[in-house]
Amino acid sequence: MTQLDAISSFLCALPIYFINGLLVILYDLLDHMPEVVGLAAGAVVMAIPDAEVQRRAGFRPRRQDWDGMPAVPRTAQAMTALVLVLWLCAQWQMGAPVPWIGAAMWIAGLACILALPAQRFNLLWYVKGGLAMYALAVIGSRLYLSYASQSNPNDWAAMIGSQEAAATIVAGTESSVTTIVLWALWLVIPLGYFSMLFQQVFANPMSLISPWQGAQDLLRHLRSPGSD
């Protein structure tokens, strides 16, 4: 009976174990939500817009004496993967709000790319360039802050004159540069990125026939039999 009771207790507690395991996974995902958002957005970019742009760039007309098609390179997907890895490395163990700002930049870039198929080629380049620039700025700021935290006023005393004056100058310079770095990471670079997306969205007038289709889609629709 003891073994039966133990098995019965285990079976009764099994749903609780399962729910607790799901909660642990959920809490861990919430703790790493910016990374998850970046990975999801990067995967969508590689699967849909990159594949379409790469397919159009590698298109070759078929000839009579040759039925095969050349292998389509994966340059666009490789660039997206490189930017994604760069961003994940830049924001690793980085405090808020930088990871969330990067996640918002990924989502906004993906939304613009999907919503504007006529400008997809240029938007892909702008979005990847903006994200790469932000990732490099984050990496550069982290390297500077790490170096600044390890600087010793004694190393500057010989050039400045005294240890007290060196400590004052080093502390003031570090405070000023840190403020500039935070303003750049929290406001200046993201604002420039979102402004660029806003400009691209409203650079060309919206199609009055089908706002969600590109020029090639519209031509295909107009040439198809039975189109109005």
C-alpha positions as CSV (number, residue, x, y, z in Angstrom):
1,M,0.0,0.0,0.0
2,T,2.9,2.3,0.7
3,Q,4.1,2.1,-2.9
4,L,0.6,2.6,-4.2
5,D,0.1,5.6,-2.1
6,A,3.4,7.0,-3.3
7,I,2.5,6.5,-6.9
8,S,-0.9,8.0,-6.3
9,S,0.6,11.0,-4.7
10,F,3.0,11.4,-7.6
11,L,0.3,11.2,-10.2
12,C,-1.8,13.7,-8.3
13,A,1.1,16.1,-8.0
14,L,2.2,15.6,-11.6
15,P,-0.1,18.4,-13.0
16,I,1.3,20.8,-10.4
17,Y,4.9,19.9,-11.5
18,F,3.9,20.4,-15.1
19,I,2.4,23.8,-14.4
20,N,5.4,24.9,-12.3
21,G,7.7,23.9,-15.1
22,L,5.7,26.0,-17.6
23,L,5.8,28.9,-15.2
24,V,9.5,28.6,-14.8
25,I,9.9,28.7,-18.6
26,L,7.5,31.6,-18.9
27,Y,9.3,33.6,-16.2
28,D,12.6,32.9,-17.9
29,L,11.2,34.0,-21.3
30,L,9.9,37.2,-19.7
31,D,13.3,37.9,-18.2
32,H,14.8,37.6,-21.7
33,M,11.9,39.1,-23.6
34,P,14.0,41.6,-25.6
35,E,16.2,38.8,-26.9
36,V,13.2,36.7,-27.8
37,V,11.6,39.7,-29.6
38,G,14.9,40.3,-31.5
39,L,15.3,36.7,-32.5
40,A,11.6,36.4,-33.6
41,A,11.8,39.6,-35.7
42,G,15.1,38.6,-37.2
43,A,13.7,35.2,-38.1
44,V,10.7,36.8,-39.8
45,V,13.0,39.2,-41.7
46,M,15.1,36.3,-43.0
47,A,12.2,34.1,-43.8
48,I,10.0,36.6,-45.8
49,P,11.5,39.9,-46.9
50,D,15.1,38.7,-47.2
51,A,14.1,35.7,-49.2
52,E,11.9,37.7,-51.5
53,V,14.5,40.4,-52.2
54,Q,17.3,37.8,-52.6
55,R,15.1,35.8,-55.0
56,R,14.4,38.9,-57.2
57,A,18.0,39.9,-57.1
58,G,19.1,36.5,-58.3
59,F,16.5,36.0,-60.9
60,R,17.7,35.0,-64.4
61,P,15.5,34.6,-67.4
62,R,15.2,31.0,-68.6
63,R,16.8,30.1,-71.9
64,Q,15.8,27.3,-74.4
65,D,19.0,25.4,-74.1
66,W,19.2,25.6,-70.3
67,D,16.4,24.6,-68.0
68,G,18.3,24.9,-64.7
69,M,18.4,27.8,-62.4
70,P,21.5,29.1,-60.6
71,A,21.7,28.6,-56.9
72,V,20.3,31.7,-55.1
73,P,22.9,33.2,-52.7
74,R,21.9,33.9,-49.1
75,T,23.6,37.3,-48.8
76,A,20.5,39.1,-47.4
77,Q,19.9,36.4,-44.8
78,A,23.6,36.4,-43.9
79,M,23.5,40.1,-43.3
80,T,20.4,39.9,-41.1
81,A,22.0,37.0,-39.1
82,L,25.2,39.1,-38.7
83,V,23.2,42.1,-37.4
84,L,21.1,39.9,-35.1
85,V,24.2,38.2,-33.6
86,L,25.9,41.7,-33.2
87,W,22.8,43.0,-31.4
88,L,22.5,40.0,-29.1
89,C,26.1,40.3,-28.1
90,A,25.7,44.0,-27.6
91,Q,22.7,43.8,-25.2
92,W,23.8,40.7,-23.4
93,Q,23.4,41.4,-19.6
94,M,22.7,45.0,-20.4
95,G,20.4,46.9,-18.1
96,A,17.1,48.5,-19.1
97,P,16.1,50.3,-21.1
98,V,18.6,49.6,-23.9
99,P,17.4,46.0,-24.6
100,W,13.8,47.1,-24.8
101,I,14.8,50.0,-27.1
102,G,16.5,47.6,-29.3
103,A,13.5,45.3,-29.3
104,A,11.3,48.2,-30.3
105,M,13.7,49.1,-33.1
106,W,13.4,45.5,-34.4
107,I,9.6,45.5,-34.3
108,A,9.3,48.9,-35.9
109,G,11.7,48.0,-38.6
110,L,9.9,44.7,-39.4
111,A,6.5,46.4,-39.4
112,C,7.7,49.0,-41.9
113,I,9.4,46.4,-44.1
114,L,6.2,44.3,-44.2
115,A,3.9,47.2,-44.7
116,L,5.8,48.8,-47.6
117,P,6.7,46.1,-50.1
118,A,7.4,48.7,-52.8
119,Q,10.3,50.1,-50.7
120,R,11.4,46.8,-49.2
121,F,14.9,46.7,-50.7
122,N,15.9,50.1,-49.4
123,L,14.1,49.6,-46.1
124,L,16.0,46.4,-45.4
125,W,19.3,48.2,-45.9
126,Y,18.3,51.1,-43.7
127,V,16.9,48.9,-40.9
128,K,19.9,46.6,-40.8
129,G,22.2,49.6,-40.9
130,G,20.4,51.4,-38.1
131,L,20.3,48.3,-35.9
132,A,24.0,47.6,-36.5
133,M,25.0,51.2,-35.7
134,Y,23.0,51.0,-32.5
135,A,24.6,47.7,-31.5
136,L,28.1,49.1,-32.2
137,A,27.2,52.2,-30.1
138,V,26.2,49.9,-27.2
139,I,29.4,47.9,-27.5
140,G,31.5,51.0,-27.6
141,S,29.8,52.5,-24.6
142,R,30.2,49.4,-22.6
143,L,33.9,49.2,-23.4
144,Y,34.3,52.9,-22.4
145,L,32.4,52.5,-19.1
146,S,34.5,49.4,-18.3
147,Y,37.7,51.3,-19.0
148,A,36.6,54.3,-17.1
149,S,35.6,52.2,-14.0
150,Q,39.2,50.8,-13.9
151,S,41.0,54.1,-14.4
152,N,43.3,55.1,-11.5
153,P,43.9,58.8,-10.7
154,N,47.5,57.9,-9.7
155,D,48.2,57.3,-13.4
156,W,47.2,60.8,-14.3
157,A,48.8,62.5,-11.3
158,A,52.2,62.9,-13.0
159,M,50.6,64.8,-15.9
160,I,48.1,66.9,-14.0
161,G,50.1,67.7,-10.9
162,S,48.5,66.0,-7.9
163,Q,46.4,63.0,-7.1
164,E,43.5,65.1,-5.8
165,A,43.3,67.2,-9.0
166,A,43.6,64.1,-11.1
167,A,40.8,62.4,-9.2
168,T,38.6,65.5,-9.6
169,I,39.3,65.8,-13.4
170,V,38.8,62.1,-14.0
171,A,35.5,62.0,-12.0
172,G,34.2,65.1,-13.8
173,T,35.2,63.8,-17.3
174,E,33.7,60.4,-16.6
175,S,30.5,61.9,-15.4
176,S,30.1,64.1,-18.4
177,V,31.0,61.4,-21.0
178,T,28.7,58.9,-19.2
179,T,25.8,61.4,-19.5
180,I,26.5,61.9,-23.2
181,V,26.6,58.1,-23.7
182,L,23.3,57.6,-21.9
183,W,21.6,60.4,-23.9
184,A,22.9,58.8,-27.2
185,L,21.8,55.3,-26.3
186,W,18.5,56.2,-24.8
187,L,17.4,59.0,-27.0
188,V,19.6,60.3,-29.9
189,I,20.3,57.1,-31.8
190,P,16.8,55.6,-31.4
191,L,15.1,58.9,-32.3
192,G,17.2,59.1,-35.4
193,Y,16.3,55.5,-36.3
194,F,12.6,56.0,-35.8
195,S,12.7,59.3,-37.7
196,M,14.3,57.6,-40.6
197,L,11.6,55.0,-40.6
198,F,8.9,57.7,-40.4
199,Q,10.5,59.5,-43.3
200,Q,10.6,56.3,-45.4
201,V,7.0,55.5,-44.7
202,F,5.8,58.9,-45.9
203,A,8.4,59.5,-48.6
204,N,6.1,58.2,-51.4
205,P,2.3,58.6,-51.6
206,M,0.2,55.6,-50.7
207,S,-1.3,53.6,-53.5
208,L,-5.1,54.4,-53.8
209,I,-5.7,51.0,-55.6
210,S,-4.2,48.6,-53.1
211,P,-2.1,50.2,-50.3
212,W,-0.6,46.9,-49.2
213,Q,0.7,45.9,-52.6
214,G,3.9,46.8,-54.3
215,A,4.4,48.0,-57.9
216,Q,5.0,44.5,-59.2
217,D,1.9,43.1,-57.5
218,L,-0.2,45.9,-59.0
219,L,1.1,45.2,-62.5
220,R,0.5,41.5,-62.1
221,H,-3.1,42.2,-60.9
222,L,-3.8,44.6,-63.8
223,R,-2.4,42.2,-66.4
224,S,-4.3,39.2,-65.1
225,P,-7.5,38.3,-67.1
226,G,-10.7,39.5,-65.6
227,S,-9.1,42.3,-63.6
228,D,-11.1,45.5,-63.4
